[in-house]
Every structure is written in C-alpha cells, then in structure tokens.
C-alpha cells in the first residue's frame, strides 16, 4: 500500500492509502510514495500544523467494528478548538464510556480523526500516540482549546 511520510512539529507522520482512501496515520517514518491523494493529505496536514482552521477533507476508510466506525464518525464531527467527553460520545451511541475510550485508542487515523478532542469527565483521559498525553495537550493547545485544560 502506498505510504508517505510528512514532517510535523510532533515528528514524522506516515499516511497510508488503500483503494482511494486514507486508512492510517501513524507516528514514525514510512514511505515516500506519491499519489494525488497522499499529496492532498500531506498538504492538508501541513496547513493544519501551520495553524489553518479548515477541517480535513479527505476520503477516509476506518477498519474495525461498527462501534469503532461510529466513534470515529462522532470524533470527526467535533469542531477544531472544541472538545467532548468520552461520556458525551457514549450517550450519543448508547454504550459505556469505556467502549468509547477503547475505540478512541484504536483510532487508525489520529489527528485527521481528532481523538485528541475527546477528554475524560474530570481530566484529559489517555492518548495512545507517540508522546502520550503530552502530545494530546500539544494538539489541543495548537487548536486553541488549551483553556479547556485548566
């Protein structure tokens, strides 16, 4: 599958494409493949890290259970600079908050699908990407949601 690594303030991020959709974003070096979709995704990530406030507009394919896809869809609906709690998403889906937390941790396309915008009821909650909670805090500050952390 074609992969392209993008430099970011958080270190290298590698995008993977399959059948016309982005299927993963992971921390670390990967490929240098070229395709229109990978170039478009790279441009949108660069714009995001440069402070752009436009939402990502890319075809995404989330592998996993129905609940995984449903949680990812709810996360995509959280606007830049805003947050929701695991409990909020759980109520929307009629499932326990722990199920939402597991789905957030299993998000295959972090940053683009903003799992960092989902917080615990009384704290940050977790973050399974490189850097852990510090990366989550960086992303929230970058988006202007730092006031929510106090």
Beta strands, then each sheet from edge to edge (+ up, - down):
strand 1: 3-6
strand 2: 13-18
strand 3: 21-27
strand 4: 84-85
strand 5: 118-119
sheet 1: 1+ 2- 3+
sheet 2: 4+ 5+
end
